Amino acid sequence: MATLPHDLEEEFPDKAELIQRLEGENAHFANLLTKNHTLWKEIQQIQKGIQPAEDEALETLEKQRLAVLDEIAAMLAQAERG
């Protein structure tokens, strides 16, 4: 059984195998996963008070991550349809 990083496991708990397959087959998808993880780490650092930031900066990062997650979800749905 495939496992995912925590940030993806929360968003796509039943898609681990498909995510790993697409990551190996599609460079754009792999780049989206990297971008998502980077944004998730930045958001976590701010939320935990490790990295100071204005509320607007946090909101911008969260919106960017949501856009990346939307694109990942769309690519997963397309792959499932075949």
C-alpha positions as CSV (number, residue, x, y, z in Angstrom):
1,M,0.0,0.0,0.0
2,A,1.3,3.4,-1.0
3,T,1.7,6.1,1.7
4,L,1.6,9.9,1.2
5,P,3.1,12.9,3.1
6,H,0.8,14.2,5.8
7,D,-0.2,17.2,3.8
8,L,-1.5,15.1,0.9
9,E,-2.9,12.4,3.2
10,E,-5.3,14.9,4.7
11,E,-6.6,16.1,1.3
12,F,-6.6,12.9,-0.7
13,P,-6.8,10.0,1.8
14,D,-7.9,7.3,-0.7
15,K,-5.7,8.4,-3.7
16,A,-2.2,7.4,-2.6
17,E,-1.5,4.9,-5.3
18,L,-2.9,7.1,-8.1
19,I,-0.9,10.1,-6.8
20,Q,2.3,8.1,-6.8
21,R,1.7,6.8,-10.3
22,L,1.0,10.3,-11.7
23,E,4.0,11.7,-9.9
24,G,6.2,9.2,-11.8
25,E,4.5,9.7,-15.1
26,N,3.7,13.4,-15.2
27,A,6.4,16.1,-14.5
28,H,3.8,18.9,-14.1
29,F,1.9,16.8,-11.6
30,A,5.2,16.1,-9.7
31,N,5.9,19.9,-9.7
32,L,2.4,20.5,-8.3
33,L,3.1,18.1,-5.4
34,T,6.4,19.8,-4.6
35,K,4.8,23.2,-4.7
36,N,1.9,22.0,-2.5
37,H,4.4,20.6,0.1
38,T,6.5,23.8,0.1
39,L,3.4,25.9,0.6
40,W,2.1,23.6,3.3
41,K,5.4,23.8,5.2
42,E,5.4,27.6,5.0
43,I,1.8,27.8,6.3
44,Q,2.6,25.4,9.1
45,Q,5.7,27.5,10.1
46,I,3.5,30.7,10.3
47,Q,0.6,29.0,12.1
48,K,3.0,27.6,14.7
49,G,4.6,31.0,15.2
50,I,8.0,29.8,14.0
51,Q,8.0,32.2,11.1
52,P,6.5,35.6,11.6
53,A,4.1,36.9,8.9
54,E,1.3,39.3,8.4
55,D,-2.3,37.9,8.1
56,E,-2.4,38.9,4.5
57,A,0.8,36.9,3.8
58,L,-0.7,33.8,5.4
59,E,-4.0,34.3,3.5
60,T,-2.1,34.6,0.2
61,L,-0.2,31.3,0.9
62,E,-3.4,29.6,1.8
63,K,-5.1,30.7,-1.4
64,Q,-2.1,29.6,-3.5
65,R,-2.2,26.2,-1.9
66,L,-5.9,25.9,-2.5
67,A,-5.3,26.7,-6.2
68,V,-2.6,24.0,-6.3
69,L,-4.8,21.5,-4.6
70,D,-7.7,22.3,-7.0
71,E,-5.3,21.5,-9.9
72,I,-4.1,18.3,-8.3
73,A,-7.7,17.2,-7.7
74,A,-8.6,18.0,-11.3
75,M,-5.7,15.9,-12.6
76,L,-6.6,13.0,-10.3
77,A,-10.2,13.1,-11.5
78,Q,-9.1,13.2,-15.1
79,A,-6.8,10.2,-14.5
80,E,-9.6,8.3,-12.9
81,R,-11.8,8.8,-15.9
82,G,-9.1,7.4,-18.1
